[in-house]
Amino acid sequence: MEESVAGAPRVLVGAPVRRKPRILRHFLQGLEDLDRHEGGLDFAFIDDNADPGSSSMLRAWHPPLGDGVVLVPRALPASAS
């Protein structure tokens, strides 16, 4: 586990994300409102959205306090040949 500058452990929040934009907005706001205490938070999302607006919102989201984000794009379906 990576240690933050203050020596407190960092926490990784990971989740697949498949939400409508209006619900995703609340989900991301909830993540911003998390109490960080002395450690930091990093985020890893798997973008599984069917709505392009949700994918755009997820890509544009920046967590507070310089926490890190990893975004894994939705796997594209194999094209039929």
NUTI-145524 format. One record per residue: residue in three letters; x, y, z of N, C-alpha, C in turn. Coordinates in Angstrom, 2 decimals, always signed. Example, Ala and Ser with C-alpha at 12.3 -4.5 7.8 and 13.67 -1.06 7.14 Angstrom:
+-----+---------+---------+---------+---------+---------+---------+---------+---------+---------+
!   r !     n_x !     n_y !     n_z !    ca_x !    ca_y !    ca_z !     c_x !     c_y !     c_z !
+-----+---------+---------+---------+---------+---------+---------+---------+---------+---------+
! ALA !  +13.19 !   -5.69 !   +7.80 !  +12.30 !   -4.50 !   +7.80 !  +13.20 !   -3.30 !   +7.80 !
! SER !  +12.85 !   -2.25 !   +7.08 !  +13.67 !   -1.06 !   +7.14 !  +12.90 !   +0.03 !   +7.87 !
+-----+---------+---------+---------+---------+---------+---------+---------+---------+---------+
END
This chain:
+-----+---------+---------+---------+---------+---------+---------+---------+---------+---------+
!   r !     n_x !     n_y !     n_z !    ca_x !    ca_y !    ca_z !     c_x !     c_y !     c_z !
+-----+---------+---------+---------+---------+---------+---------+---------+---------+---------+
! MET !   +0.84 !   -1.17 !   +0.00 !   +0.00 !   +0.00 !   +0.00 !   +0.89 !   +1.24 !   +0.00 !
! GLU !   +0.61 !   +2.17 !   -0.87 !   +1.39 !   +3.39 !   -0.96 !   +1.08 !   +4.30 !   +0.22 !
! GLU !   +2.08 !   +4.93 !   +0.77 !   +1.90 !   +5.85 !   +1.89 !   +1.77 !   +7.27 !   +1.36 !
! SER !   +0.90 !   +8.07 !   +1.99 !   +0.78 !   +9.47 !   +1.61 !   +1.94 !  +10.24 !   +2.23 !
! VAL !   +2.05 !  +11.51 !   +1.90 !   +3.14 !  +12.33 !   +2.40 !   +3.13 !  +12.37 !   +3.92 !
! ALA !   +1.95 !  +12.40 !   +4.52 !   +1.83 !  +12.48 !   +5.97 !   +2.07 !  +11.12 !   +6.63 !
! GLY !   +2.30 !  +10.06 !   +5.85 !   +2.54 !   +8.74 !   +6.40 !   +1.29 !   +7.90 !   +6.56 !
! ALA !   +0.13 !   +8.47 !   +6.31 !   -1.12 !   +7.71 !   +6.43 !   -1.33 !   +6.90 !   +5.15 !
! PRO !   -1.94 !   +5.72 !   +5.26 !   -2.16 !   +4.90 !   +4.06 !   -3.13 !   +5.56 !   +3.09 !
! ARG !   -2.89 !   +5.33 !   +1.82 !   -3.81 !   +5.78 !   +0.77 !   -4.84 !   +4.68 !   +0.54 !
! VAL !   -6.00 !   +5.05 !   +0.09 !   -7.09 !   +4.10 !   -0.18 !   -7.45 !   +4.17 !   -1.65 !
! LEU !   -7.60 !   +3.00 !   -2.28 !   -8.03 !   +2.93 !   -3.67 !   -9.52 !   +2.58 !   -3.71 !
! VAL !  -10.31 !   +3.44 !   -4.34 !  -11.74 !   +3.19 !   -4.55 !  -11.89 !   +2.77 !   -6.00 !
! GLY !  -12.33 !   +1.55 !   -6.23 !  -12.50 !   +1.06 !   -7.59 !  -13.93 !   +0.62 !   -7.84 !
! ALA !  -14.43 !   +0.87 !   -9.04 !  -15.80 !   +0.50 !   -9.35 !  -16.03 !   +0.46 !  -10.85 !
! PRO !  -16.84 !   -0.51 !  -11.29 !  -17.37 !   -0.40 !  -12.66 !  -18.46 !   +0.67 !  -12.63 !
! VAL !  -18.56 !   +1.45 !  -13.68 !  -19.53 !   +2.54 !  -13.70 !  -20.44 !   +2.39 !  -14.91 !
! ARG !  -21.73 !   +2.23 !  -14.62 !  -22.76 !   +2.19 !  -15.66 !  -23.98 !   +2.90 !  -15.09 !
! ARG !  -24.02 !   +4.20 !  -15.28 !  -25.06 !   +5.03 !  -14.69 !  -25.57 !   +6.04 !  -15.70 !
! LYS !  -26.83 !   +6.44 !  -15.51 !  -27.38 !   +7.55 !  -16.28 !  -26.72 !   +8.82 !  -15.78 !
! PRO !  -26.58 !   +9.84 !  -16.65 !  -25.88 !  +11.06 !  -16.24 !  -26.40 !  +11.68 !  -14.95 !
! ARG !  -27.71 !  +11.72 !  -14.77 !  -28.24 !  +12.37 !  -13.56 !  -27.87 !  +11.61 !  -12.30 !
! ILE !  -27.75 !  +10.29 !  -12.37 !  -27.34 !   +9.49 !  -11.22 !  -25.83 !   +9.54 !  -11.05 !
! LEU !  -25.09 !   +9.49 !  -12.16 !  -23.63 !   +9.55 !  -12.11 !  -23.17 !  +10.84 !  -11.45 !
! ARG !  -23.85 !  +11.94 !  -11.73 !  -23.51 !  +13.24 !  -11.13 !  -23.52 !  +13.13 !   -9.61 !
! HIS !  -24.54 !  +12.48 !   -9.04 !  -24.65 !  +12.31 !   -7.58 !  -23.57 !  +11.36 !   -7.06 !
! PHE !  -23.28 !  +10.30 !   -7.80 !  -22.24 !   +9.34 !   -7.42 !  -20.90 !  +10.05 !   -7.31 !
! LEU !  -20.54 !  +10.83 !   -8.33 !  -19.26 !  +11.53 !   -8.34 !  -19.21 !  +12.60 !   -7.24 !
! GLN !  -20.33 !  +13.27 !   -7.00 !  -20.37 !  +14.26 !   -5.91 !  -20.14 !  +13.58 !   -4.57 !
! GLY !  -20.72 !  +12.39 !   -4.40 !  -20.51 !  +11.64 !   -3.16 !  -19.04 !  +11.28 !   -2.97 !
! LEU !  -18.35 !  +10.93 !   -4.04 !  -16.92 !  +10.63 !   -3.94 !  -16.13 !  +11.88 !   -3.56 !
! GLU !  -16.53 !  +13.02 !   -4.09 !  -15.85 !  +14.27 !   -3.74 !  -16.05 !  +14.61 !   -2.27 !
! ASP !  -17.18 !  +14.22 !   -1.71 !  -17.52 !  +14.57 !   -0.33 !  -16.95 !  +13.60 !   +0.71 !
! LEU !  -16.28 !  +12.53 !   +0.26 !  -15.72 !  +11.57 !   +1.21 !  -14.70 !  +12.24 !   +2.12 !
! ASP !  -14.72 !  +11.86 !   +3.40 !  -13.76 !  +12.37 !   +4.37 !  -12.43 !  +11.67 !   +4.16 !
! ARG !  -11.39 !  +12.43 !   +3.93 !  -10.09 !  +11.86 !   +3.60 !   -9.16 !  +11.72 !   +4.80 !
! HIS !   -9.50 !  +12.28 !   +5.93 !   -8.63 !  +12.25 !   +7.12 !   -7.22 !  +12.64 !   +6.71 !
! GLU !   -6.23 !  +11.86 !   +7.10 !   -4.84 !  +12.22 !   +6.78 !   -4.35 !  +11.56 !   +5.50 !
! GLY !   -4.95 !  +10.46 !   +5.11 !   -4.52 !   +9.74 !   +3.92 !   -5.16 !  +10.33 !   +2.68 !
! GLY !   -4.89 !   +9.75 !   +1.57 !   -5.47 !  +10.22 !   +0.32 !   -6.28 !   +9.12 !   -0.32 !
! LEU !   -7.04 !   +9.48 !   -1.31 !   -7.85 !   +8.53 !   -2.07 !   -7.40 !   +8.54 !   -3.52 !
! ASP !   -7.37 !   +7.38 !   -4.11 !   -7.19 !   +7.25 !   -5.55 !   -8.41 !   +6.51 !   -6.08 !
! PHE !   -8.72 !   +6.72 !   -7.34 !   -9.93 !   +6.14 !   -7.93 !   -9.59 !   +5.37 !   -9.19 !
! ALA !  -10.23 !   +4.22 !   -9.36 !  -10.09 !   +3.43 !  -10.58 !  -11.50 !   +3.06 !  -11.04 !
! PHE !  -11.86 !   +3.50 !  -12.23 !  -13.19 !   +3.23 !  -12.76 !  -13.09 !   +2.43 !  -14.05 !
! ILE !  -14.01 !   +1.51 !  -14.23 !  -14.19 !   +0.84 !  -15.51 !  -15.43 !   +1.46 !  -16.13 !
! ASP !  -15.25 !   +2.15 !  -17.22 !  -16.36 !   +2.82 !  -17.90 !  -17.18 !   +1.80 !  -18.67 !
! ASP !  -18.33 !   +1.45 !  -18.13 !  -19.23 !   +0.48 !  -18.76 !  -20.54 !   +1.16 !  -19.16 !
! ASN !  -20.47 !   +2.45 !  -19.43 !  -21.66 !   +3.23 !  -19.74 !  -22.13 !   +3.00 !  -21.17 !
! ALA !  -23.44 !   +2.92 !  -21.33 !  -24.05 !   +2.85 !  -22.65 !  -24.36 !   +4.26 !  -23.16 !
! ASP !  -24.50 !   +5.21 !  -22.23 !  -24.84 !   +6.59 !  -22.56 !  -23.55 !   +7.39 !  -22.75 !
! PRO !  -23.32 !   +7.95 !  -23.95 !  -22.10 !   +8.72 !  -24.19 !  -21.95 !   +9.91 !  -23.25 !
! GLY !  -23.08 !  +10.47 !  -22.79 !  -23.02 !  +11.59 !  -21.85 !  -22.41 !  +11.18 !  -20.53 !
! SER !  -22.71 !   +9.97 !  -20.08 !  -22.13 !   +9.46 !  -18.84 !  -20.64 !   +9.23 !  -19.00 !
! SER !  -20.23 !   +8.68 !  -20.14 !  -18.80 !   +8.46 !  -20.38 !  -18.05 !   +9.78 !  -20.41 !
! SER !  -18.62 !  +10.79 !  -21.05 !  -17.98 !  +12.11 !  -21.10 !  -17.86 !  +12.71 !  -19.71 !
! MET !  -18.91 !  +12.58 !  -18.91 !  -18.89 !  +13.12 !  -17.55 !  -17.82 !  +12.43 !  -16.71 !
! LEU !  -17.70 !  +11.12 !  -16.86 !  -16.71 !  +10.36 !  -16.12 !  -15.29 !  +10.76 !  -16.53 !
! ARG !  -15.06 !  +10.95 !  -17.83 !  -13.73 !  +11.37 !  -18.31 !  -13.37 !  +12.77 !  -17.82 !
! ALA !  -14.35 !  +13.63 !  -17.69 !  -14.11 !  +15.02 !  -17.30 !  -13.96 !  +15.20 !  -15.79 !
! TRP !  -14.33 !  +14.20 !  -15.01 !  -14.31 !  +14.33 !  -13.56 !  -12.89 !  +14.36 !  -13.02 !
! HIS !  -12.63 !  +15.30 !  -12.15 !  -11.33 !  +15.40 !  -11.48 !  -11.58 !  +15.40 !   -9.98 !
! PRO !  -10.99 !  +14.46 !   -9.26 !  -11.20 !  +14.42 !   -7.82 !  -10.52 !  +15.60 !   -7.13 !
! PRO !  -10.98 !  +15.94 !   -5.95 !  -10.37 !  +17.04 !   -5.22 !   -9.00 !  +16.66 !   -4.65 !
! LEU !   -8.26 !  +17.65 !   -4.26 !   -7.00 !  +17.48 !   -3.53 !   -5.93 !  +16.70 !   -4.26 !
! GLY !   -5.97 !  +16.66 !   -5.57 !   -4.91 !  +16.00 !   -6.32 !   -4.92 !  +14.49 !   -6.23 !
! ASP !   -6.04 !  +13.89 !   -5.79 !   -6.13 !  +12.43 !   -5.79 !   -6.05 !  +11.92 !   -7.22 !
! GLY !   -5.60 !  +10.70 !   -7.40 !   -5.40 !  +10.15 !   -8.74 !   -6.63 !   +9.41 !   -9.25 !
! VAL !   -6.75 !   +9.36 !  -10.57 !   -7.84 !   +8.64 !  -11.23 !   -7.28 !   +7.79 !  -12.35 !
! VAL !   -7.75 !   +6.55 !  -12.41 !   -7.46 !   +5.67 !  -13.53 !   -8.80 !   +5.34 !  -14.16 !
! LEU !   -8.93 !   +5.56 !  -15.45 !  -10.17 !   +5.27 !  -16.15 !   -9.89 !   +4.22 !  -17.21 !
! VAL !  -10.57 !   +3.09 !  -17.08 !  -10.43 !   +2.00 !  -18.06 !  -11.62 !   +2.09 !  -18.99 !
! PRO !  -11.40 !   +2.34 !  -20.28 !  -12.53 !   +2.48 !  -21.20 !  -13.27 !   +1.17 !  -21.40 !
! ARG !  -14.52 !   +1.31 !  -21.76 !  -15.35 !   +0.16 !  -22.05 !  -14.74 !   -0.59 !  -23.24 !
! ALA !  -14.71 !   -1.90 !  -23.12 !  -14.18 !   -2.72 !  -24.22 !  -15.15 !   -2.61 !  -25.40 !
! LEU !  -14.60 !   -2.37 !  -26.55 !  -15.43 !   -2.27 !  -27.76 !  -15.78 !   -3.67 !  -28.23 !
! PRO !  -17.01 !   -3.88 !  -28.69 !  -17.37 !   -5.20 !  -29.20 !  -16.56 !   -5.53 !  -30.45 !
! ALA !  -16.25 !   -6.79 !  -30.59 !  -15.51 !   -7.24 !  -31.78 !  -16.39 !   -7.04 !  -33.00 !
! SER !  -15.83 !   -6.50 !  -34.06 !  -16.62 !   -6.30 !  -35.28 !  -16.77 !   -7.62 !  -36.03 !
! ALA !  -17.95 !   -7.80 !  -36.54 !  -18.21 !   -9.02 !  -37.31 !  -17.60 !   -8.88 !  -38.69 !
! SER !  -16.86 !   -9.85 !  -39.10 !  -16.22 !   -9.78 !  -40.41 !  -16.98 !  -10.58 !  -41.43 !
+-----+---------+---------+---------+---------+---------+---------+---------+---------+---------+
END
